[in-house]
Amino acid sequence: MKTISVTKECKNYDTYRAARVKSLFNAEYGNKFNISVDTDIDEFDWQIGVVVGPSGSGKTSIGQTFFDGQIYDLKKDWPDDEPIIEAINPDGNFNTVTSALSAVGLGSVPSWLRPFKVLSNGEQFRAGLARLLLTGPDEVILDEFTSVVDRQVAKTGAGAFQKSWRRKPGRRAVLLSPHYDILPWLEPDWIIDTKDAKYTRGCLRRPEFELEIVQADGSYWHYFKPHYYLDLPMPIAAQYFIGLVDGEPVAHVAVCPFFQSGYYRATRLVVMPEWQGAGIGIRFLNAVCQWHLDGNGRCGRKLPVLFHTSHPQLAAALRRSPLWIQKSACLYQPGGTAFTSKDGKGHSRYGGHFRAVQGFAYTGDTNA
C-alpha cells in the first residue's frame, strides 16, 4: 500500500481584510492544505494514471509526487520558422513522424505544413502529444491535460493518445485534468479523484458511438474541403456520402463510376479534425464500399471500389486490412508526364500533382 500525502502551508496573515474574511466565513485555517490518499499503485504494472478534480483541489501537488516531479510542457521549444513535419524529431524517419501524427489524431495533411505557433489549440495539443510519443521521456507528468481544447477534441485526442502510449511497454504517464469526460476515453489503470480524495483502479471502458451514413449531394463538400490535401475539381457523376454522429457531419467520401475498368472509384475521404483518432475513417470507408459491392451503387452494379491515397498511414492501414488488396504503388514520378493541360503544365495521373500514390481495391470478406 502506498499513501500519497501532500501538505502545504503559508503564513497565517492577520491583516484587517484577512481577519474579516476569517470572521465572516469561519475560515481560520485558510493557510493550510492537506490531502492524503491510500493507493496500491506500487503493487501492479500500469501505464496511464489520472489525477482528476476541481481547480485548487491538489491535482498538481499530487502529480508532482511522481517521478522527478517535473511537469512536461507540450508547447515548449517549438521553432517558429519550421513546419511541424520538420520540427518533430528532425533526425527521425519520415514515416515514423507521420505515423505519430496520425496516431494522435492529427491526420490533416495541411496542418503538417504549418509551424506550431499558427496551429489551433487542438492541433497544438495533438502535435505536442506526437512529439512526446517520439522523443519524450518514458515517465511523464502532464498537467491541465486537454483543458484548453474543445471537448470533442479532448475526448478523441485522449483516446488516440492512450492507444499509442500503451504500444510501448514500460512507459508511464500521470495525467492531471479537471475534466471527467475524458476518463472513459483514456481507460486509465488508476484514478485519483481529489474532489473526495478517492482512489480507484481504472475499470472504465471507451464509450461507443453510432456512426450514421447518409447519401447527400456535393453541397456538403465545402465543410470538408479545408481539411483535404488536394485541390481538385468535383468528380464526374459522383454520389456523395456523409458520416454523422448525433447529427453532426464528421466524415465525407465521394464515389463515382469507373465501369470501363470494372470498378467504382472512391475519392475525397475526409474526417473532421475533432474526430480524427476515433477510428471513424476506415470504418466509414469500408461501409460505403461494402454498400457498393452489394449492388446499391449507381446502376446497381455489384463491383469493388478502387481508392487511391498518398497518406502513408492510411495506405498502411489498408494494407493491413483483410478487406482490401493493393493494386498499384506509384511512389515516384517517372520520366515524362501523364498528360499536359491547356496551360502547358505537366501533371501526374491522379489529382494533377507529382505525388506518390498507392491504389487499393475493396473486396470485402472474400478478399478475392
Residue, then its C-alpha position, 0 to 999 in steps of 0.5 A: m500500500k502506498t499513501i500519497s500525502v501532500t501538505k502545504e502551508c503559508k503564513n497565517y496573515d492577520t491583516y484587517r481584510a484577512a481577519r474579516v474574511k476569517s470572521l465572516f466565513n469561519a475560515e481560520y485555517g485558510n493557510k493550510f492544505n492537506i490531502s492524503v490518499d491510500t493507493d496500491i499503485d506500487e503493487f501492479d504494472w500500469q501505464i496511464g494514471v489520472v489525477v482528476g478534480p476541481s481547480g485548487s483541489g491538489k491535482t498538481s501537488i499530487g502529480q508532482t509526487f511522481f517521478d522527478g516531479q517535473i511537469y512536461d510542457l507540450k508547447k515548449d521549444w517549438p521553432d517558429d520558422e519550421p513546419i511541424i513535419e520538420a520540427i518533430n524529431p528532425d533526425g527521425n524517419f519520415n514515416t515514423v513522424t507521420s505515423a505519430l501524427s496520425a496516431v494522435g489524431l492529427g491526420s490533416v495533411p495541411s496542418w503538417l505544413r504549418p509551424f506550431k505557433v499558427l496551429s489551433n489549440g487542438e492541433q497544438f495539443r495533438a502535435g505536442l502529444a506526437r512529439l512526446l510519443l517520439t522523443g519524450p521521456d518514458e515517465v511523464i507528468l502532464d498537467e491541465f491535460t486537454s483543458v484548453v481544447d474543445r471537448q470533442v477534441a479532448k475526448t478523441g485526442a485522449g483516446a488516440f493518445q492512450k492507444s499509442w502510449r500503451r504500444k510501448p511497454g514500460r512507459r508511464a504517464v500521470l495525467l492531471s485534468p479537471h475534466y471527467d469526460i475524458l476518463p472513459w476515453l483514456e481507460p486509465d489503470w488508476i484514478i485519483d479523484t481529489k474532489d473526495a480524495k478517492y482512489t480507484r483502479g481504472c475499470l472504465r471502458r471507451p464509450e461507443f458511438e453510432l456512426e450514421i451514413v447518409q447519401a447527400d449531394g456535393s453541397y456538403w463538400h465545402y465543410f470538408k474541403p479545408h481539411y483535404y490535401l488536394d485541390l481538385p475539381m468535383p468528380i464526374a457523376a459522383q454520389y456523395f456520402i456523409g458520416l454523422v454522429d448525433g447529427e453532426p457531419v464528421a466524415h465525407v467520401a465521394v464515389c463515382p463510376f469507373f465501369q470501363s475498368g470494372y470498378y467504382r472509384a472512391t475519392r475525397l475521404v475526409v474526417m473532421p479534425e475533432w474526430q480524427g483518432a476515433g477510428i471513424g475513417i476506415r470504418f466509414l470507408n469500408a461501409v460505403c464500399q461494402w454498400h457498393l459491392d452489394g449492388n446499391g451503387r449507381c446502376g446497381r452494379k455489384l463491383p469493388v471500389l478502387f481508392h487511391t491515397s498518398h497518406p502513408q498511414l492510411a495506405a498502411a492501414l489498408r494494407r493491413s486490412p483483410l478487406w482490401i488488396q493493393k493494386s498499384a504503388c506509384l511512389y515516384q514520378p517517372g520520366g515524362t508526364a501523364f498528360t499536359s493541360k491547356d496551360g502547358k503544365g505537366h501533371s501526374r495521373y491522379g489529382g494533377h500533382f507529382r505525388a506518390v500514390q498507392g491504389f487499393a481495391y475493396t473486396g470485402d470478406t472474400n478478399a478475392 
